[in-house]
Each structure stands twice: as structure tokens, then as C-alpha cells.
């Protein structure tokens, strides 16, 4: 049986040290084409050509044992098919590649049991840290991560009692204040919110923020939040929007992009016009917001900022350059035609 090619074999044929071969094989090239180590690009390419000709297969398990690091990280979102989380995941993947890390992606689908299985399976594979959008996470999972002293960064949502995690979150109270004010300035005086019936931090914070924003504008008497189950179909949304229209609602804040899309579909089925019948402010960027006529006003949070900050924080925690921190991002309004009412 043919002996497995080793780094020493490559070093011998290349006429260099085994340490230099290791650096060359693990090097990453940045956008400018320069390697992230002190080895010349020409030398890296020559060593890699030799490695390929010898049929070299990296032994990642051995590398993990010797370094104590897998150079793998995990990104767990609530739904990776969601355009918002897909964009964030792509940005993280690009930064991880440039830093010499591999990324495992997974979705929880807002299911605590699935989240538990995903976390435990990723720990078995071997990861150095997690970037996660937490949902109703099983306390045993968090306790296990705490015992392992596993670096964790919460993205977009929070679990306050897990103090060991870093956090990159949006100022949700300010989000609601901006959204409700935009609808108020468009002439709306019966403003409601439609959201998911999930017990997660972002929804709870936006619910509280909505009521506070309505109180600040003197509209507490008409404040109301309608909840829909996660994964609800258009028919269910039609009933909620029909009820709102019959009660005289003239403005809606829709705090997720999926609810915004479902509401637009429901309004079209009901023959309601945006913004003349009901003005709306959505959340997160979505191609449909620009394709819709009129375009949709929405609260924007940068996927690039969320990805960069969460990855850099996790990397600093893994490499023990710094501990966990909390970063609160400020929302921005992107104004479209959905709040430009004619009086």
C-alpha cells in the first residue's frame, strides 16, 4: 500500500523546511493577491504545485490536535434561506476564508430541539466558536457551551442571562420609534404592528418599542399588535390584514422582511392599495421592496456591518485577543413610496 505523502516529503522535494511548507499550504490570498504570511507568492505556488504532484492530502485532524484549534467556526441562523441571513452568511464566509477559517452553516428554524442537535453535532465535528442567531435555545445547550468555555457571539438577537457571549444587536426601541414616526408623518393616526408569535428577544423588544413609540405620539388608545404563527401562509395573513382594514388601520409597521412580503401579498389579494389604503414600513432589505410599485419604506440594518463585527469579535475571542463585548447598531430608514400618501 502506498505511503501517505507528508509535509516532510514536500519539503525535501522543494528544498525548503517543513515549517515553510506548512505556512505555504495554510496561506490565504487577500483581495489584492498578497498572501497573509511572509512567504513569497511564487514560493507558495511552487510548493503547492509540488504538493499536488505528490498527491498530498492535508491531515486536518492532526493539525487540530497539534494546535488545539480546528480553524472551523459555525454560523447558525434561524433560516439560512432568508435573504437577510444569507447575505450575512456570505460575508462571514468571505472573511473567514481570508483569515484561514472554514465555516459550517446551519439553521435552527426557530426549533429548540433542532438547535440543540445542530450545536452538539458541530461540537463533535470540531469548531472553535459559534456565531448564532439564538431562538428558544435549550438551557442545557448554553450550559454545555459555558462549561466548554466555547466562544459564542449572538447576532441580531440576545439571551441576556448568557453573559459569556459577545453581542451584535440592533437598537430595537429606536427602530420602532423611527418606523412609527415615519407613518405618523405620512398622516397615519391608526398605526398597528403585525409580528410573529415567537418568544425571542427581537420580537419582544420591538413589541415594547412599538407601544412606547405610540405612547410618545399620543396614540396609545389605538395601539395594537397582531401576531401570526411563524411560517404562516398567505391565507392567514389575509385574515389579519382584512381585520385591520375593517377596523380603520391606516398604517402598519412590519418588523421582519418575511411579514412585509406576506402583507403585500395579502393586500394585493384584498385589493388594498399601498399607501392610500394602508401605508407600511417594513424591515430589512429585500429585492421585492424595490420591485414593488410603489417601492417600500423599510428599516435598514447593514448585513456587512453585522457580518464584519460578529466575525471579528468571534476571532478575537478565539485567539484570546479580547473578551466578549456588546455592540448596539443604529437603524436607518430607507424611504420608499409606501409612506408617501396623497392628502
Residue pairs with C-beta under 8 A, 6 or more apart in sequence:
4 57
5 51
5 54
5 55
5 56
5 57
6 56
7 18
7 21
7 22
7 25
7 56
8 18
9 54
9 56
10 21
10 47
10 50
10 51
10 54
10 56
11 17
11 18
11 20
11 21
13 50
13 54
14 21
14 46
14 47
14 50
16 43
16 47
20 39
20 43
20 47
21 47
21 51
23 37
23 38
23 39
24 37
24 39
24 43
24 44
24 47
24 48
25 47
25 48
25 51
25 58
26 37
26 100
27 35
27 36
27 37
27 39
27 44
27 100
28 35
28 36
28 97
28 98
28 99
28 100
29 35
29 36
29 41
30 36
30 98
31 98
33 41
34 41
35 41
35 44
36 98
36 99
36 100
60 70
63 71
64 70
64 71
64 126
69 128
69 318
70 126
70 127
70 128
71 100
71 101
71 102
71 128
72 101
72 102
72 103
72 104
72 125
72 126
72 127
72 128
73 96
73 101
73 102
73 103
73 104
73 127
73 128
73 129
73 130
73 131
73 314
73 318
74 103
74 104
74 105
74 106
74 119
74 122
74 127
74 129
74 130
74 131
74 132
75 89
75 92
75 103
75 104
75 105
75 106
75 130
75 131
75 132
76 105
76 106
76 107
76 108
76 115
76 118
76 119
76 122
76 130
76 131
76 132
76 133
77 85
77 88
77 89
77 105
77 106
77 107
77 108
77 132
77 133
77 155
78 85
78 107
78 108
78 109
78 110
78 133
78 135
79 85
79 107
79 109
79 110
80 86
80 89
80 105
80 106
80 107
81 107
82 257
82 258
83 257
83 284
83 285
83 286
83 287
84 257
84 284
84 285
84 286
84 303
85 133
87 303
87 307
88 155
88 303
88 306
88 307
88 310
89 103
89 105
89 307
91 303
91 304
91 307
91 308
91 311
92 103
92 131
92 307
92 310
92 311
93 103
93 105
95 307
95 308
95 311
95 312
96 102
96 103
96 311
99 315
101 128
101 315
104 122
104 125
104 127
106 118
106 122
107 114
107 118
108 114
108 115
108 118
108 133
108 135
110 135
110 136
110 198
110 200
110 230
111 135
112 135
112 136
112 137
112 138
113 138
115 134
115 135
115 136
115 137
115 138
115 141
116 137
116 138
116 140
116 141
119 130
119 141
119 144
119 145
120 141
120 144
122 130
123 144
123 148
123 150
128 151
128 318
129 150
129 151
129 152
129 153
129 314
129 317
129 318
130 145
130 150
130 151
130 152
130 153
130 314
131 152
131 153
131 155
131 310
131 311
131 314
132 152
132 153
132 154
132 155
133 154
133 155
133 156
133 157
134 154
134 157
134 158
134 159
134 200
134 201
135 157
135 198
135 200
136 198
136 199
136 200
137 159
142 159
142 162
145 152
145 164
146 162
146 164
149 164
151 166
151 314
151 317
151 318
151 324
152 162
152 164
152 165
152 166
152 324
153 165
153 166
153 167
153 168
153 310
153 313
153 314
153 317
153 324
154 162
154 165
154 166
154 167
154 168
154 169
155 168
155 169
155 306
155 310
156 168
156 169
156 170
156 202
156 301
156 306
157 169
157 200
157 201
157 202
158 167
158 169
158 201
159 165
159 201
160 201
164 324
165 324
166 310
166 313
166 314
166 317
166 324
166 325
166 326
167 324
167 325
167 326
167 327
168 306
168 309
168 310
168 313
168 327
168 329
169 201
169 326
169 327
169 328
169 329
170 202
170 301
170 328
170 329
170 330
170 331
171 328
171 329
171 330
171 331
172 202
172 205
172 206
172 209
173 205
173 208
173 209
173 212
174 209
174 330
174 331
175 206
175 209
175 255
175 283
175 299
175 331
176 206
176 209
176 210
176 212
176 213
176 253
176 255
177 209
177 212
177 213
177 216
178 299
178 331
178 333
179 213
179 253
179 255
179 281
179 283
179 299
179 333
180 191
180 210
180 213
180 214
180 217
180 253
181 213
181 217
182 281
182 297
182 333
182 335
182 339
183 191
183 251
183 252
183 253
183 279
183 281
183 339
184 191
184 217
184 219
184 251
185 339
186 251
186 275
186 279
186 339
186 340
186 341
187 250
187 279
187 341
187 343
188 250
188 251
188 279
188 341
189 219
189 222
189 250
189 251
190 222
190 247
190 248
190 249
190 250
190 251
191 214
191 219
191 222
191 223
191 249
191 250
191 251
191 252
191 253
192 222
192 223
192 224
192 225
192 226
192 244
192 249
192 251
192 252
192 253
193 206
193 207
193 210
193 224
193 225
193 226
193 252
193 253
193 254
193 255
194 225
194 226
194 227
194 228
194 237
194 240
194 241
194 244
194 252
194 254
194 259
194 263
195 203
195 206
195 207
195 225
195 226
195 227
195 228
195 254
195 255
195 256
195 259
196 203
196 227
196 228
196 229
196 230
196 256
196 259
197 227
197 228
197 229
197 230
198 230
202 255
203 255
206 255
207 225
210 223
210 225
210 253
211 220
211 223
211 225
214 220
214 222
214 223
215 223
226 240
226 243
226 244
228 236
228 237
228 240
228 259
228 262
229 236
232 262
234 262
234 265
234 266
234 269
237 259
237 262
237 263
237 265
237 266
238 266
238 269
238 270
240 266
241 263
241 266
241 267
241 270
241 272
241 278
242 266
242 270
244 252
244 278
245 270
245 272
245 277
245 278
249 278
250 277
250 278
250 279
251 278
251 279
251 280
251 281
252 263
252 278
252 279
252 280
252 281
253 280
253 281
254 260
254 263
254 280
254 281
254 282
254 283
255 283
255 299
256 283
256 284
257 282
257 283
257 284
257 285
257 286
257 289
257 298
259 282
259 283
260 280
260 282
260 283
260 286
260 289
260 296
260 298
261 286
261 288
263 280
264 274
264 280
264 288
264 292
264 296
267 273
267 274
267 277
267 278
272 278
274 280
274 292
274 294
274 296
274 337
274 338
275 294
275 337
275 338
275 339
275 340
275 341
276 341
276 342
279 338
279 339
279 341
280 296
280 297
280 338
280 339
281 297
281 298
281 299
281 333
281 338
281 339
282 289
282 296
282 297
282 298
282 299
282 338
283 298
283 299
284 298
284 299
284 300
284 301
285 298
285 300
285 303
285 334
286 296
286 298
288 296
289 295
289 296
289 298
289 336
290 296
290 336
292 338
293 337
294 336
294 337
294 338
294 340
295 336
295 337
295 338
296 336
296 337
296 338
297 333
297 334
297 335
297 336
297 337
297 338
297 339
298 333
298 334
298 336
299 331
299 332
299 333
299 334
300 331
300 332
300 333
300 334
301 329
301 331
301 332
302 329
305 329
306 329
309 327
309 329
313 322
313 324
313 325
313 327
315 321
316 322
317 323
317 324
